[in-house]
Amino acid sequence: MLDSIEGPHDVKRLTIEELPRLAVEIRDLLVDACARFGGHLGPNLGVVELTIAIHRVFDSPRDPVIWDTGHQSYVHKILTGRAAGFQALKQEGGLSGYPSQAESEHDFVENSHASTALSYADGMAKAYKLRGEHDRTAVAVIGDGALTGGMAWEALNNIAANKDLPVVIVVNDNGRSYSPTIGGLASHLSSLRVNRRYEDMLEYVKEKLGNVPVLYDALHGFKKGVKDVLAPQVMFEDLGLKYVGPIDGHDEQAMEAALRQARDFRGPVIVHAVTQKGRGYTPAENHDEDQFHSPGAFDRATGVEKPKARIWTNVFSEELVRLGKEREDLVAITAAMLHPTGLNSFAEAFPERIHDVGIAEQHALTSAAGLALGGMHPVVAVYATFLNRAFDQLLMDVALHRLPVTVVLDRAGVTGDDGASHNGMWDLSILQVVPGLRVAVPRDGERVTELLREAVEVSNGPTVLRFPKGPVAESVEPVGKLGEMDLLRAPAGEPDVLLVGVGPMAQVCLDAAVLLDAQGIAATVVDPRWVKPLDEALVLAAGAHKLVAVVEDNGRVGAVGDAVARLLRDGDVDVPVRTFGIPQEFLDHAKRAAILGRIGLTGQDLARQITEAVAKRTSHAEPVRR
């Protein structure tokens, strides 16, 4: 059946009897694709019927469908003519794991940073209204986990104020984001799902009105009395938003009925769909940790993931537990990513010292500030790309007060598979402007443990530790010290080039140094360890070389390379500085190694570019012969 689906018009022409077969085929395709390549399997298994209903009721792309977050958009991709693309899901040149404007007119935003869909929908609906396009509806599908983000509630506040704004908000409520959804909202939705009095009322209304969901127009006739029966009272209606549900998100016909009612209201409506993450694939349904939220490649028959190498996150996780045993003031904070950031081990060892704040990075940082003010030392673990969202809190709530908060940035630099929005390529640039902040970048596992210990010892200001995604690098032992920097390679004769390798890029510098040596260019390699503030010993070391090259896994603008150049200028050292890093552009998805090769961050590329730079300077320095 999927072979005949080229777009939503093909979904609309199917009979009701054909829809269950379509759902089975979609689930088979999802499991096959994710078993080969990995991917966000669990969330998409849970939205199959919901997505079918959306595309049977609305007219995408005229009615835009915005996904929050975009990792639950696989079924949407299939129904908009991209089923064949799942043969290369998340592979270079293949289908993205998130919505992509480059892929389809049905994708409006790559929405992989949570809690933004409602704001997009609010603005789009207002634009259509101003343009006189009154037959268009903006549809936002938001997971219950994304509703823990403050930005979603800012949007709801504005949407509710416009009674004739055609926005349909589908709350995909599966009780989980990555892990079980945390907080008061989660408790509220959960109580609605399991409240017996609600179920009794649901059955009563179905009996009187037929096999339809509890809709706002039906409930309205019962006035306040019915709302008092429902415990707790529906908060969405209290905001002034019409509310539909809860509805079984796997009952396609019930979903269609609810969505049609919401569409025809021509104002803002919440449609509350209760779904099961991992639906239809037993290993996912029975996976307690995250219902196969985002597994790597796995065996389809058993659901067992293929063996993985030891990763950077494992090293951090183990060391934090050791530190927790030594220090009772150490607490940890996660923003709905307990397992992905490795804090689950700390949570098991010290359950009273772990705080999951939901998808709320801003709150995480300011709550950490409060913990520090109360005498604790918080460790906030987030993906590097999500630190962008909490920059103001780090600057004004933590750094301004010189508070001892340690931020650990997982998946820093090029992450690859998840696409442009997930590359952690901004932190070393934005963090440069924060007064009093100290930033450490380990090159290998031993340095993770070493620098984490140093970071949590800092008591007069915030610290940041960042490391990349993937297998942890093999240990590189120093051959000496330059100030507090690690000297990794010292040439026998007069040095020509000083290679400053930031974190994992130190190995790239060592690879390049060997190749440079074969060209007669002597290279010194240092690892700064702490890149903010930079070690003053770098000034003296640079003065003994003809060229300084800084290599970092971050955008080139305003990061460590620029900081080194500024340090040398301030020290009156007239040595040219070249920066090798990530171009200031949004990178297409591919494996990390492939991207690093494409942007020239390999030992061979580095050696070639430095050889050319040295040759150019040498030729310029030669006297003109007559």
Secondary structure by P-SEA (a helix, b strand, c coil): cccccccaaaaaaccccaaaaaaaaaaaaaaaaaaacccccaaaaacaaaaaaaaaccccccbbbbbcccccaaaaaaaaccccccccccccccccccccccccccccccccccccaaaaaaaaaaaaaaaccccbbbbbbbcccccccaaaaaaaaaaaaccccbbbbbbbcccccccccccaaaaaaaaaaccaaaaaaaaaaaaacccccccaaaaaaaccccccccccccccccccccccccccccaaaaaaaaaaaaaacccbbbbbbbbbcccccccccccccccccccccccccccccccccccaaaaaaaaaaaaaaacccbbbbbccccccccaaaaaaacccccccccccaaaaaaaaaaaaaabbbbbbbbcccccccccccccccccccccbbbbbbcccccccccccccccccccccccccccbbbbbbccaaaaaaaaaaaaacccbbbbbbbbccccccbbbbccccccccccccccccccbbbbbcccaaaaaaaaaaaaaaacbbbbbbbcccccccccaaaaaaaaccbbbbbccccccccaaaaaaaaaaaacccbbbbbbcccccccccccaaaaaaaacccaaaaaaaaaaaaaaaaaaaccccc
